[in-house]
Amino acid sequence: MAQRPLIFHIGVQKTGTTSVQRFLEQAAPQIADRVILRTPAEGTPMRPLGRAAVAFSLAPGKDRREALVAALDEVLDTIPQGDQPVLISHENLSGAMPGNGGETGLYPVLPRLLKQLDRAAQDRSFDPRYVICTREMEDWLPSVWAQAVRTDGYAGSWADFRAATADLPDWPNLVRRIENAVGEGRVTHLHGPDDTARHLLRLAGLSDDRIDALPPLADRAMERLNDNATEFLRQLNRLELNPHARDRVAELVARSQHLFTAQAPSEGTL
């Protein structure tokens, strides 16, 4: 009996994954007969799976490996019976990005992480494949730094971050390491401005006509904070705040970026 196709879209972070996921969520009811989708929607087992992947990448011991496998099992338990391919999309399946939890490498544990997912998926009679998306490093790193400041409590300046990541290898190096872990023919690498959602749905077996019939997203996903808002959060990250309180402030800043746009006062307003 043939194994059921399972596509892991593993990010990486800051490559447009959120927009892809929102498109897939919108399309899910219309293509449920052809592909089963799982994205990190609030309140679903996908959220714990992402957290378990990041935790394992930062400290890949036995307990965290078992927690990672258990989290994937929870997700796979939600997959209905059938022969439709399954597409799982979560950018944190790549593990901790630079700036998160002290990580300064280019996903050094990712091959080991995917090996765990691969084994667990095959044990459940799935045939796993992996899709990794990347951007030009000089464009990607500033976005990663700003995101680490915004969501991960990173307190270093851009200069600090750039110095800490000066020796990163290139993307082909990471892709080769992944291929060595799970098999060369099972990894798809998408680089640059690409229609990731189309590639994913093609891999899941949908025709271009079926994909073209899906409605586009009506609005844009979360964008990078402006420079002043990012600097405000970076300074905030240097304080010993309760993490929950810090996250609440970050949400307020994201909703009120206009307050952090420096403008010289016009004549007669002082």
ABEGO torsion letter per residue (X at the ends): XBBBBBBBBAOBBGAGAAAAAAAAAAAAAAAAAABBBBBBBBGBAAAAAAAAAAAAAABBBAAAAAAAAAAAAAAAAABBBEABBBBBBBAAAAEBBBGBGGBABBGAAAAAAAAAAAAAAAAAGBBBBBBBBBBBAAAAAAAAAAAAAAAAGBABBAAAAAAAAAABBBAAAAAAAAAAAAEAAABBBBBEBBBAAAAAAAAAGBBAAAAAABBBBABBBBBBBBAAAAAAAAAAAABBBBAAAAAAAAAAAAAAAAAABBBBBBBGAX
